[in-house]
Amino acid sequence: MSERNKIVDAIPVMAWSCLPNGSADYFNMHFLAYLGITTEEAVGWKWMSALHPDDAEQLKGIWLELLKSGRRGEAEARLRRSDGEYRWFLFRANPVFAEDGSVVRWYGTNTDIDDRKRAEEELRRTAAFLEQGQRLTQTGSVWWKPSSGQIYWSDGAYRVAGYPVTQKPTVNLILDRCHPEDLPMVREIVNRAIYDGTNMDLEHRLLLPDGEIKYVHVVLQNISSDAADPEFIGAVTDITGRTIADKKLRRSDVLLAEGQRISMTGTFSWKVDSDELAFSDELNRIFGFDPDVVVDFDRIAARVYEEDLELLAKKMAEVRLGGDNPDYDIRLLVDGRIKYVRVVGRIVRHLDGTSECIGAVQDVSAQRLAEQARDRLRSELAQLARVMSLSTVAASIAHEVNQPLAGIITNASTSLRMLAETPPNVSGAIETARRTIRDVNRAADVIVRLRTLFKRGVATIEPLDLNAAAREVIALLTNDMQRSRISLHSEFSGELPLIVGDRVQLQQVVMNLLRNSIDAMAENSPSSRKIVIRTEPEDDGGVQLTVTDTGSGLATPEIERLFDPFHTTKLYGMGIGLSVSRSIVEAHGGRIWAAPVSGGGAMFGFWIPGRDKPNSPSAMKADPP
Ligand code: ADP
């Protein structure tokens, strides 16, 4: 072995030489040892069988190109080691020329670049992962050195900011994208970062040129060891989706709570096996619990109206025994007030065999009270109807009274005529006088019956709010008034004291007055049909109610007779409404009156004494005067 070959064998690279046609004629020891073959097994083109199949074609192509051009060159390819493992090598080939310029030989080296290649590969993979990760998380990486103005943005950062990757990133570019409302805040934080090296962690909005708004979260950490020269590395994340979802979630939470509050419905969950309970805020409110109380059955029982405890226990026992979805009403006693609640539950059987009762509790107090008021009004109206039919009965009685009255008058004049005869017909006159007495008795009988009828009406004496009583009557007449195109104005005093009396009877008075006004305006043009109903407290502690209309009005001489029984000016009138009204008002210790209204129309009013007045109806007799 020549001295030169010894040297070539000793160098830590693979070396080789080829003939001008590319056929190999020499390999150094290093090369042969790597391949694990002898020179004979490698020479010519034979060594090429150690090339990685994926690289062989390409390397051959480049090699043939070099041979043809006679220019030095290089290529990368994998070679199989004696143990079968492939490693990357950089093949370098240098031609040696004869004086005529033709290639005499080729000399080359193969340098092991496997570690570098792997590192590169690793880096590429890492970069790809990073890129992919950033794409998926809508995040970009940022590096920034304020002193030099250098900024690096990853592709992800460009994507978030909506700039093309060809744009050179600058601080101004970022501020340009900032939503105008957030700009002062961002500017301040950026300035602080530049001067103090303060880490940044902020959320703000971007306003893109197409008007799209993005929410971003920016985190930049100062990694510089030199306090005077900060250097930041960090990330910017597009959190638009999350922020909107958060907002939606918050909004739907708010809506749910608002819905519960408006509908006065609370929700609960009861884990039947462990007796764990959870109440919504509204349910805590319904039960009068503090918002963060831990609800248990003792607390609930303490709030349930005593008489309903048994029902609650029964309903819960049914659920425990695997019963159906509960649906029942119970009463609560919260702060001394009774609340009516409706409980509706659904049983959910979980996969682990446990069950949960999820339900809603609605505060239906308002409905219940309205129902009760409605029922009360209904029975009162039934009573009112009875009292009203009294006037029909009274009218027929009046008819009966008229007959004996007519008889009395006829008999009396017959008697007079008989006595005036010459000679006087005494026996005839006596007989006629007897018939007169019979008729008078009959009339008296009728009157007694009538009085008994009136008497039956006076009954319940209770404290009452005349405004409320009148409002109910108005409600009853609303349809009639609308049909008659009458506009009604109520001027109810807000300071009306309570009075004592029979509500239904006083309602009958108000009803009579309003009905009379409606009747009195029948001839008016619709635009001048107006009723004003007014209540006022009086200095004497009593209350006054007046009904003023724009109807036919009252002629002065007849005013006193209006309240007489059977006085009517109406074709189908009975003339009994005002007289009954007077009886009722006087039975309450009050007064009733009528007055003409200047410009036409009439005003009817009554006054009822206050509760504590001596002539108040607390001593009211059942029989009106
Ligand atoms: P009725 O309505 O059956 O006639 P009332 O006793 O209620 O019986 O009324 C008696 C009469 O008083 C009526 O026929 C009417 O002439 C007169 N009157 C009552 N209210 C008014 C009023 N608001 N305007 C004019 N006249 C009225």
Residues whose N, C-alpha, C, O or C-beta is under 5 A from the ligand:
A	BS01	ADP	N516 S517 A520 G551 G553 L554 L562 H567 T568 T569 K570 G573 M574 G575 I576 G577 L578 S579 A602
